[in-house]
Each structure stands twice: as structure tokens, then as C-alpha cells.
């Protein structure tokens, strides 16, 4: 088998596994972007969740009931997310919502009051933003580290490498503004000077394109006018890719870095190995092929349980977003176990809220009333000449 993305195989296996499931099943709903510039994130989250579902269903499910994942494509458009989520929950009577694709779409679900009115918990949104993590968002359970955790790790590495003068290019939306505000709060503690704050105006029309090449020339020109040692890219995937490509193409010497929202290996595929090489990225899950981590061994084991031959796994592309989706579904599975055979959305939310120091295999989850984030796991990696993230 040629090297290929696992997402197609995993989703296909998920549909096969769901066929013939009785009416007595646990339904989990997902609204995320499966088309558009960041489609790979939503697809990989779904693929990782499907791997977890195939594994537990192969073992008989939870309380004799199998799990079924239903999903709908919002193209990462916040104006669609809450409407689609409400429709999907009403139609499927889902016990949980899972895996919204970014900070803005997650915030749209919260702002619409859908979680409060339905009582359905949102578990595993792909966001570490402050507005998502407010204690008041009692039905939100983030299974990854926060952006503050990620920026703290990046700034520690900057300080250790002698980089003190940092420029920020930030997208003028909820995601970019949150990262900028967090960077401003953290800078002094790490002896970092934010020497430039360059805005980039988001263009919603780009969201529905398969790929887009944002015009970043004005941002690059503003950036290079200010002496700096490194640049924090607080933008969505396509903008980050264009910024890296243009900045490196102009032979600028600064070190570039971004957070896990912009999957590093996907950046390398988009812009080419030469220009991606040396970019720093944070990761909020272990390396998905590091079988020295028990979580990863279980992930690979559930792939096999879903019908994928061991020889084929070697040729598949395993990504951090897949493992992130897998982790989130493992938290849902644990919540269902704790909630018992009569679980409903309220009981599930209560069960997940009660999780303290759950060891998923070298990756721990705990929830408390002060933050909606259940993990502090962050590693900083660098893209190598092969487009792989080396940690």
C-alpha cells in the first residue's frame, strides 16, 4: 500500500462498524469543517474518534450499547456551526457533541446557548482559547492544553535560545485576538519583548474554498520593517502557510513559530519541505507513532481492532489531530462508563466533570471548576527536512 492518509480508511471503517447497530446505541454528534482550507483538521479529528469507536465497539461497546458517530460539515464557518449542531442534536438525540474544529466555531456553539438549553456536553473541541475555557461554560470539556500553556512553552524555548525580540502576526478574529492577548500577558514573565503586533484581516470567503492563498504581502512588509528575532504566527492554517512561504521566500532570517491549531506536518505538505524546515510548532498530544507511550500503543491497537492490517499501518499517515480526536473520544467513553447504563446528556456531563487524574496511558485528564481544560500536555517541536515534527 502506498503512503496515504488514514482518514479515508478510518471513516470507511466507521461507517461499516455502524451498519447494523441496534436502536439501543450511544450517538455522538460532530459538526466540523470537512471541506475548505482546514478540512484536514476536521477529517482527522473524525478519523481519530472513529478509531476509538471501532475499538470499543469491537469489545462490545458500553453497557451493551455501541457508539455511533454522526457528523456534518460546517466548512469551519461559525455562522453555520450552531445551526447545524442544533439540527443534528434534535434529529439524532445525541448524548454528546464532539470535536468542533476551531476556536471561532466552538465559541459560536457556546454563544448560541445550545449547550445550556439542551444539556448536551461538548467534549473535545479543538480550541484552547480563553473565551472557550471560562468556568461559566460548564458543559464544555476541552481535552487538550490551553493556548496559554502552548505559548508558555514556546516562550520558554525562545528565552532558552536567546530570542527576546518577538513579533506577532495575528488574525483579526477570535482566535488571533486571543493568542495576541495571551502573548501580551505572558511576555514579561519570560523576559520577552513584543516588538511588533501586525494585524491580518480575515476574509470569510476563503473558508469555503478547498485551498486558498491569502495575500499576506502587506503583513510581511509591515513585519520586516521592525527588527526582530522570531515571529509568532497567530493565524489560521492557510494564512500561516502563506506567511511562512512568503517570509522564507524573501530570505528573512527570523525564526517562525505557531501553535498546534496549525498542524505542523500539514504546513510542510502545503508549502514544501524547504520552506517549512525549522518552523517551531507546539503539540498537545504525544507523537502518534511513538509506541513508547501507552496511549499510542492503544491507538495503534484500536486501529487493528477496526480491521486495519499491521503491515498497512506502516504506510499510513498518522497525525496529531487524529490522536487528539482519539483522546477526546476516550474521555467520552470513560464518561459513559461512569454514567452507567441509564446515562443521558446530564449524567454524562456530571460524570466527565468528576474525572480526576485519569491516565489514558501517559496522557492525563482532570477537570475542575476553575478551567474547562483537562490537560496540560505540551511539547515543542521543529519541522525537519522531511516535514516531520521532531520533538
N, C-alpha and C positions, 0 to 999 in steps of 0.2 A: 504493500500500500504506500502510495506517495505521501509525503508530509502534507497534512491537511488539517483544517480546523476541526476540533472535536465537536463544535457546537451543532453541526448538522447531524452527526451521528447521535449525539445525546438527545436532541429534541425528537428525532425519529424514534429512538428507543422509548422516550417518554410517551409518545402517542401510542406505541404498541403496548406499553405497560398499562396504559389507561383503558385500553379496549377491554370490554367485558367486566369492568369494575361494577359491583352492585351499587344499588342506590344508597346503601349504608357505607358512605365514604366521607373522608375529610377533604373538603375542597379549599384550596388556597388560590387566591387571585393575584395576578400581577398586571400592572399597567406600566409599560416602559417603552423606550424607543427601540424598535426593531428595524426601522428604516431611518435614513438620514445620515449625517456625518458621523454621529456617535453610535450607530446601530450596533457596532461590535460589543459595546458595553452591555446593552440590554440583552442581546443574544447570549453573551457569555454568562451573565447572571442567571438567565433562564436555564442554560445548559448545566451549570453547576448545581442549581436546585434540582433539576431533573435527575442528575446522577445520585443525589441524596435520596430522592423519592424512589428511584428504581431499587436502591439498596434496601431501604426499609420495607418496601412492598414485597421484595423477594423473600424477606424474613417474616411475612405475614401481616405487615402493617402495624398499626397502633390499636390496641383493644379489638383486634379482629377486623379493623376497617382500614382500607388502603387510602393513600393520599393521592389526590388528583390536582394537578396544577393547570389552571386556565389563565390565558394571557391575552392582552390586547395591546395594539401598537399605538402609542401617542406621538410617535416621531420626536419625543423629547420636547413637545410643545406644552408648556404649563397650562395654556388655555383649554387644552383637551383632557388633561390628566384627571382632574377631579370629576368631570362629567363622565368619562369612561369608567373610572373606578366605581362611581355610584351605580351606573348601569350594570356593571359586571357583578358587583356585590348583590344587587337586587335579583338579578337573573339566576345566579349560581348559588346564592345563600352561603357564601364563603365564610369560613371561620376566621380567616386572616387575610390581610393584604400584605404582599411581599414585593421587595425589590424595585421600588420606583427608581428611575435611572439617574437622577442628579438632584442637586440642592433645590433648584427652582421648581421642578415638578413635584418634589416632596413637599415643599412649602405650599404649593397650590392645594394639595390634598388637605393639609392642616388648616389652611385659611378658610377653605370651604366648609369646615365644621363636620366633614363626613365621618371622621373617626369618633367624634363625640356623640353625634346623633345616632350612629349605627352601633356603637360599642365595639366595633371590629378593630383589633390592633393592627398597626403597620409595623412589620418586623423585617429588619434588614434593608431599609432604604439606603441607597448609595450616596450618602452625604455625611459630612462631619461638621456641618455649618452650625453656627451658634443659634440661629433662629429655629432650626430643627430640634436642637438639643435642650431647649428651655424646659425646666421642670414642669411647667404647666402642660406640656404636651404628654400627658400621662399615658396615652395609648400609642406612643411612638417608642420603638425599641431598636436602637442603632447597634449593630453587631460588629462595628469597626471602630477604630480610633477616631478622635476628632481632628479637625484641621489644625487646631491649636497644638495638639500632640505632634502632628506631622511637621508643622512649621518650627516647633521647638527642636525637633530632631535635625531639620535642615540647618537651623541657625547654629546649633552646637557644632555641626560639621563645618560650617562656614568659619566660625571662630577658631576651630582647631586647625583649619587650613590657612589661616591668616587673612580671610576675606572679611573686611569690616564695612566696606562701602558697597551697599546693595541697592540696586534699582528694582522697582516693581512695575511691571506692566499688568494692569488689572482691567478686566472686562467690566463694563458698567451695567452690571446686573446683580442679582442677589449673591451669586457665587463669588464673583470677583470682588465685590464690595466687602463681603465677609472675610475673605482672605486678606485683603488690604488692612481692614480694621484689626484683625488678629496680629498681622505683622507689626503694625504700629504699637500694639500693646506689648509685644514680646521683645522688640528690638533692644531697648535699653538693658534689659536683664542679660542679654548675650553680647553687649558692647557692639551692637550693630548700628550703623548709621544708614537710614533710608535716604539716599541722596537724590532719588528721583522717583516720582509717582506718575506714571504715564497712563492715561485712560485710553481704553479702546471701546468704541461704541458698538454694542452687539447689534447684529442685523437678523431679526427673527426669520426673515425669508430664507436664510441659509439652512434653517433647521430641517426643512423638508427635502433638501437635495441629498442625493446619495453621497456625494462628497462636495466640498466647497473649498475654494481657495480665497480666503479673506484678504482684502487689501490692507496690509499692515505697514506699508511704506511710511506713512506719516508717523506711526508709533515708533518705528525703528529710527527715523530721523530725529525725533524728539529724544529718544533714549540715548543715542550716541553723542548728543551734544553735552551730556553730563558725564564727567569721569566716574567710572565705576569698576568694581572688580567682578561682580556677579549680578545676575538678573533673576529675579523670581517671576515666573510666568503664572499669573493668577487669572487664567482664561480657560475657556472650554477647549476641547480637543483640537478642532480644526484651526482655531486661532493660534493655539500653542504651536501646532505643526508649522504653520506659515511663519510665525515669529522665529522659530528655530532655524528654519530653512533660509529665510532672508538674512537673519543676523549672521549665521555661519557663512552664507554665500558672499556676504560683504567682508569676510575675513575679520570680523570683530573679535577681540581677544577674551572677552568676559566669559566666565563660567555660567551656564544656564541651568536652572533648576525648576522643578514643578512638583506638584503633589500627586497623589495616587489617582485622583479623578481623571488624570491624563495618563492612561496606561502606557508605560514606557516602551514595551515591545511593539505595541500598535503604532506609537510615534515613529519608531525606527522603520516599520513597514511603509508608513505613509511618506516619509521624507527621504528615505535612503540611509544606508548604514553609515556613510562617511559623515553626513551632517548630524546624524543622531549621536554619534560616538562622543562620549564624555559628558553627556547631559545627566544631571543628577535627578533621580526620582525617588519619592517615598513609596513604600509598600506597606499595606496594612494587614497582610496575611503572609504566611511563610511562602517560600518559593515552591510552586506547585509540583515540582519534580524532586524535591528534597525529601526522600523517603527516610531520612534520619529523624524526621518529625512524625510522631504517631498520627497526627491529623492527616497528613499527606498519605500515609500508608492506608488509612481508612478510605480516603478519597479514591485512591487507585483501586482498592478492594471493591468499592461500590461500583466503579466502572466495570469491573469484571462481572460483578453480580448482575449488572444490566445487560450483559451479553457481549461485551467487547473483549476480544481475544488479547492476551498479554502481548503477543507479537505486534498487534495493531496499535497498542497504546504507545509503543516506542515512536511511532511515526506521527502521532497526533500532537497538535499544538495545545498545550495546557497553559492557561493564563491565570493571572491573579484575580481578575473579575470572576472567573469560573469558581475558583476556590472561595471567593467571597460569597457567591451565591450558595455554594455548598454549606458554608458555615451558617449562614442565615437560616437555611432550611433545617440544619441540625438543631438550631435553637427552637424552631417551631416544633420539631419532632419531640424534643425534650419537654417543651411546654405541654404538648398533647399528652405525653406520658403522665406528667404531674397532674394535669387537669382531670384525668380519669375518663372512663367510658361515656360519661354524660357531658363531656366538655361542650361548651358553647363559646362564642367570642369573649364574653366577660370572664368566664372561668379561665380561658386560655391566657388572657391578658394578666389576670391575677397570678397565674402560675409562672409566667415568664418574669413578672415583676419580682417574684420570690427567688429567682435564681441568684445564688451567691457562689462565686468561685467554682463555676462549672468548668471542668477540664475536658476540652474536646480533643485533647491529645497534643499538649504543648501550646495550646491556644485557649486562654481562659476568658470566661464571660461572667460578669457580675453586674447586676443592676441595683441602683439605689435611688432615693428620691431626689438627689442633687443633680444628677445628669442622666440623660437618656442614652448615653453611650455605654456599652457593656464591655468594651475592650480598650486597652492602652497599647496594643501591639503596633510598633512602627519600626521599620528598618529603612535605612537609606542605601540606595544602590546607584550604580552608574552604568549607563549603556556602553557595552563594549563594541568591538569592531564587527561582531556577528549580530548585533542588535539584541543581545540578551542582557538582562539586568543582573549585574554582578553585585552581590551584597557584601 
